[in-house]
């Protein structure tokens, strides 16, 4: 039996060496097989591809090896691989590098028309984020800007924001921002990602509430 249930949110890692992960939703379970909805991809995964599925279960993180037996640009149908009669792989710790739960990938930030190089997303909330701007950046609450970013497996989005809080930490500027005019579909995908990360407690700490 596959150790997931319908409605579970799982990380789908089609290639561990590529540091890539999608947030998927289990839509159907049939014994050792399952159908998982994934974000749209340019090309379906090839049949026979071995992928990894991960989620928190019983106080640990279950990592299961599975084989793709059918695929579309929006879903994969997988069969759990067995080894010595055991189901998939034993639960073990999953690298944050592969799950990318801290969203430390670089993003493109502009504030009041000025580009900020090497910025990154430290924390992500349902309606905003905490951006780290390297060095002492002159920025004040009320400033507006844009951030080009992407969640694992998603296309890059340009999101408008308004700065609500500015602090300094370790020589860098941290800006608490709220998103403005966010597309409903993008907002739903961010909400789903945040919900999964908070539920599985894979981050060191939850995002700070935006005031």
N, C-alpha and C positions, 0 to 999 in steps of 0.2 A: 504494500500500500504506500502511496506517496504521502509524506507527512504534512500535507497542506490541505486546507479546506477552501471551499468556494467563498470568494470574497476576501481571502487573505492577500495582503500586499507583500510581494517578494522582490528581492533584488535579482535581476537576471544578468548574469555575467557571461556573455558569449565568448569572451576571450580575455582571460586573466592577464596575459602579457601586455594587453593594450590599455590597461587601466580604464576599462569602460564598464559601466553598469547602467541598466535601465531599471526603472521602478515599474513593475508589472502587477496585474491583478489576476488572481486565479478565477477563471470563469466556469470551468467544468473539471470534475475529477471522476476518473473511472479506474479504480484499482491502482495500478502502477503508472497510469497515464493521466495527463492533465493538459488543459488548454489555458494558456496565459495570454491575456491582452497586454500588449506592449505599446510604447509610443510609436508613431509612424516611422518606418525606416525606408531608405531608398530602395533596398533590395532585400527580399526575404532571405532568412538564414537557410543555408543549404541543408537538405535532408542528410542526416548522418552526423551533423555537427554535434560535438560534445559541449554542453554548456553547464554552468553552475547556477544553482538556485539557492538563495539564502534568506532566512528570516529568523526572528527570535522565537524560541519555543522552550518552555519549561526552565526558564532562568539561564538558558544558554543560546547560542546561535547555531542553528542547523544549516549545514552546507551539504547540498545534495548534487551529485553528478547526474546529468540527464542527457539523453540523446534526442535530437530534434527529428521527429518522424513526419512532420508536415509544418508548413510555414506560409504566412502571408505577410504583407507589409504592416499589419496591425496585430498579429497574433502568432504564437508558436504552439504547436502540439508536441508534447515531449513524453518520453518514456524513461522512468527512473532506471538507472543502471544498477546492476547487482554485482557483488563481489564476495565470493566465498559464502553465498547464501544470504549475505546481509544486504540490507536495503541502502543503496547509495553509499555515501561516506558518513563516517561517524561525526557527530557534532564537534566543532572545534572553533576556536576564535577566528574571526574573519578580519583581514587587514583593512584598516580605514583607507589605505591607499586605493584599494580596489573598490570599496563602497563609496568613497569620496563624500562621506557624510558631512565633512566640515566645509565643503565648497571652497577649498583653497585654490581653485583654478583661477588663473588671471582673468580679469574682466576689463572692459574698456569703459572708462568713466570720464564724463565731461561735466564740469560744474560752471554754470554761468558762461558757457561757451569756451571755457579753457579745459584742455585735455589734461588728465592726471595719469601719468604713466605708472605701470606696475601695481595698480590697485587690485584688491581682491575682496571677495565676500567672506567675512568672518562668521556671521550668523545670519540666518534667513528666517523670517517670520511670515505669517500668512499675509500680512499687509505691508511689509517693509523689510529692511535689512540693516545690518551694520557693515559699513564699508571701511576697509583699512586703506588709507591714503599715505604712502610712504613719505616720511619726513614731515616737516612743519608746513602744512598746507594752509594758506589763508582762506578760511571758509567760516561762515556764520550760519546760525539757525535762520531758516527762511529762504536760504539759497536754493535754487532749482537746478536740476541737471538731468542727465540720462546715464544709464548703465546698460551695456550690452553684455549679457550673460547667458548661460545655458545650464540646465540641469542635466544629469547623466542621461544620455540617449535622446535628448531633446534638441531641436534647432536653436540657434542663437536668437535671443529676443532683445529688442531695444525697449527699455522700460524707463518711463519718466518718474522722477522722484522729487521730493521736497525734504530738505535737511531740517530735522527737529532737535537734534542734540549733537554737540561737538565736544569730544574729549581728547586727551593726549595720553598715549601709553607706549612705553619703550621707544620714545622718540618719534613715533608715528602718530598721525592724526586719525581718529576714529569718528566716523560720521554716522549717527543713527538717522535713517531716512524712512519716509513713508512713500509708498508707490502712489502715483496719480494716473487716472484714466486707464487703468489696467484692463486689457481685453479679458472678457469673462472666461474664455477657454484657457488662457494663460494663467489667470488667477486660480482656476480650478486645478490645474496641473501643479502649480506651486503649493496650493493647499494640500493636495494629495501627498506630495513629497514631504512636506513639513510634518504632516500627520504620521506618515510612516516612520520618519526619523525619531519623532518624539515617542511614538508607541514602542519602538524597539530599543530606545535609549542607547543608540549607538554613538551619540555625540557625548563629549565630556560634560557639557552643560546645556540647558535649553537656551534658546535665544532670549536676550533681555527684552522685556516688554517695552514697546515704544510708547512714550507719553505724548 
